[in-house]
Amino acid sequence: MNHARLHSPLGDILLHFDHEALWGLYFDGQKHQPAAVVQAPRDDAHPVARSTGAWLERYFAGERMQTTPQLELHGTPFQQKVWAALLRIGHGHTATYRSIAQEAGSPAAVRAVGAAVGRNPVSIIVPCHRVLGSDGSLTGYAGGLPRKTHLLTLEGVLPPGLPGIR
């Protein structure tokens, strides 16, 4: 396992990866970031770090990304279902926690979906920022609501100049 640090318009990003796949993408200080990530050897020049960095550059430049870097997501079977549902939310679109619960086959598990979304190990690429409350409100984001607002504005979901939370 290795880690790398990248700079982004939203602050430094910490990557966690093995020789072929990305395991984690966290904003500096993000909730639920495993402490072991920074204990792994640092390799900013690793091919996984470079390809993820290139993907993020294109994303932050406003490009609609059709593919993702190679991912290795580890979690419970329910978390896996939720993260797979997140990957199906297209650029410029949103979903609700309730709709994700229904897609994951557990329509009553809205709170559990919220917990799984919050534990998403690969922010931005597995687009947990695209999940809204049932009333369309911005809700928690492990990277912070200002970042969620920025990402949704970048994708054209929110109008530019919107103050943090609506």
C-alpha positions in Angstrom: 0.0 0.0 0.0 1.1 3.5 -0.8 -0.2 7.0 -0.4 0.2 10.3 -2.3 -0.8 13.9 -1.9 -2.3 16.0 -4.6 -3.3 19.6 -4.7 -6.9 20.5 -5.8 -9.0 23.7 -5.9 -10.7 22.4 -2.7 -7.5 21.7 -0.8 -5.0 18.9 -0.5 -6.2 15.4 -1.4 -4.8 12.2 0.1 -4.8 9.1 -2.1 -4.4 5.5 -0.8 -3.6 2.8 -3.3 -1.9 -0.5 -4.1 0.2 -1.4 -7.1 -2.9 -1.3 -9.5 -6.0 0.3 -7.9 -7.2 3.3 -5.9 -8.5 2.3 -2.4 -9.1 5.8 -1.0 -9.4 9.5 -1.9 -9.8 11.8 1.0 -9.7 15.6 1.5 -7.2 16.6 4.2 -8.9 16.3 7.5 -12.0 14.5 6.1 -14.1 12.5 8.5 -13.6 8.7 8.5 -10.1 8.9 6.9 -8.2 5.9 8.1 -5.0 6.8 10.1 -3.1 4.0 8.4 -3.2 5.9 5.1 -0.5 8.3 6.0 1.6 5.6 7.5 1.9 3.9 4.1 5.0 4.8 2.0 4.5 8.0 0.0 4.8 7.8 -3.7 3.4 10.8 -5.6 4.9 9.5 -8.9 3.2 6.1 -8.8 1.1 5.3 -11.9 -2.1 5.1 -9.9 -1.4 8.5 -8.2 -0.5 10.0 -11.6 -3.6 8.7 -13.4 -5.9 9.7 -10.5 -4.3 13.2 -10.5 -4.9 13.5 -14.3 -8.5 12.4 -13.8 -9.0 15.0 -11.0 -7.5 17.7 -13.2 -9.9 17.0 -16.0 -12.8 16.8 -13.6 -12.0 20.2 -11.9 -11.6 21.7 -15.4 -15.3 20.9 -15.9 -14.9 17.8 -18.1 -17.7 15.2 -17.8 -15.8 12.1 -16.8 -17.1 8.9 -18.5 -14.7 6.5 -16.8 -13.1 6.2 -13.4 -9.7 5.2 -12.3 -9.3 1.5 -11.3 -11.0 1.2 -7.9 -10.7 -1.3 -5.1 -13.5 -0.6 -2.7 -13.6 -2.4 0.6 -16.7 -2.4 2.8 -19.7 -4.5 4.0 -22.0 -6.0 1.3 -24.5 -3.2 2.0 -21.9 -0.5 1.7 -20.8 -2.1 -1.6 -24.4 -1.9 -2.9 -24.7 1.8 -1.9 -21.3 2.7 -3.4 -22.3 0.9 -6.7 -25.5 2.9 -6.7 -23.5 6.1 -6.2 -21.4 5.3 -9.3 -24.6 5.2 -11.4 -25.5 8.8 -10.5 -24.5 10.7 -13.6 -22.5 14.0 -13.8 -24.9 16.8 -13.3 -27.6 14.6 -11.6 -28.5 13.9 -8.1 -30.3 11.2 -6.1 -31.8 11.1 -2.6 -30.9 8.8 0.3 -34.3 7.3 -0.1 -33.8 6.5 -3.8 -30.4 5.0 -3.0 -32.0 2.8 -0.3 -34.6 1.6 -2.8 -31.9 0.8 -5.4 -29.9 -1.0 -2.8 -32.9 -3.3 -2.1 -33.6 -1.9 1.4 -36.2 0.9 1.0 -36.5 1.4 4.8 -32.7 1.7 5.4 -32.4 5.4 4.6 -30.3 6.1 7.7 -28.0 3.1 6.9 -27.6 4.5 3.4 -26.6 7.8 5.0 -24.0 6.0 7.1 -22.7 4.1 4.0 -22.5 7.3 1.9 -20.6 8.9 4.8 -18.1 6.1 4.8 -17.5 6.3 1.0 -13.7 5.8 0.8 -13.3 7.4 -2.7 -14.8 10.9 -2.6 -15.5 12.7 -5.9 -14.9 9.6 -8.0 -17.6 7.7 -6.2 -19.9 10.7 -6.2 -21.4 10.8 -2.7 -21.6 14.6 -3.1 -24.6 14.0 -5.6 -26.8 12.6 -2.8 -29.4 15.1 -1.4 -32.0 15.0 1.3 -35.6 14.0 0.3 -36.5 17.7 0.2 -33.6 18.5 -2.1 -31.5 20.0 0.7 -27.8 19.7 0.9 -27.0 17.3 3.8 -23.8 16.1 5.4 -20.6 15.5 3.5 -17.5 14.0 5.0 -15.4 16.6 3.2 -17.6 19.5 4.4 -20.6 21.2 3.0 -18.7 24.0 1.3 -16.9 21.3 -0.8 -20.1 19.6 -1.6 -21.6 22.9 -2.7 -18.5 23.6 -4.9 -18.7 20.1 -6.6 -22.4 20.4 -7.3 -21.9 23.9 -8.7 -19.0 22.7 -10.9 -21.4 20.0 -12.2 -24.1 22.5 -12.9 -26.5 21.2 -10.3 -26.4 24.4 -8.3 -26.3 27.9 -9.6 -23.0 29.8 -9.3 -22.7 32.1 -6.3 -25.0 30.1 -4.0 -24.0 30.5 -0.4 -23.0 27.2 1.2 -26.3 25.6 2.1 -29.7 26.1 0.6 
